[in-house]
Amino acid sequence: MWRDKISKKTVLAQITYFHDIDKNGDFKMCFKTIKLYNCETWRYPVEDFEELKRRAEWVDENVEM
């Protein structure tokens, strides 16, 4: 689990897909994907994985979902 290096709060990922939609409302080809990493202590989310690694660290935890 990714955690902020300072606050130790969990980092969450948001993935947004942009699709073309036909006249019936069905999704067609995905033409853009945006991945954002965010933590409640950060002012702005980051898009770059290298920036995530600079701000956060991986912590092995047993998480039940």
N, C-alpha and C positions, 0 to 999 in steps of 0.2 A: 504494500500500500504506500502510495506517495504521501509524504507529510512535509509541511512547511518546516524549514530548518530552524526557525526561531520560535514560532508559536506551537509547533508540533500538531497543528490542526490538519485535518485531512484535505488533500487536494482532489478536486472533482474534475471530471472531463465532460465537456459538452460537445457533441458532434451534431452539426447541422447539415442536412442534405438539401440541395436545391434541384428540383425536377421540373421538366416540362410537363404540363398537364393538358390532356386532350379535352374536347368539347363535352365528354361524358364525366369529366372529373377524375379520370384514371391517370395514374402517374406514368410518365414515359421516362426517357433517358435522364439519368442524374448528370447534370453538367457542372456542379460545383459542390465541394465538401469543405466545411470549415471545422477545424478542431480547436477548441479553446480549453485551456487548463486554468482552473480558478481555485482560490482558497479564500475563505471569508475574511482573512486578515490582509489580503492584497487589495490595493486600490483598483487595479485593472487586471483582467485576465491576460494570459500570454498564449500566443499561437505556436511559438517555436519550442520544440522539445529540448533544445540546448538551453534555452532560458529556464525551462522547467527544472532541468538538472542543476542549474545554478541556484535557484530559489528553494528547491525541495530535495528531499532524500528518500530513497526507497527503504522501507522498514518492513521486515517480514513479521507478519502477524497472522494469527488464526482467526479468520473472520467467517462467521456463519451467516449465510443469506437465506 
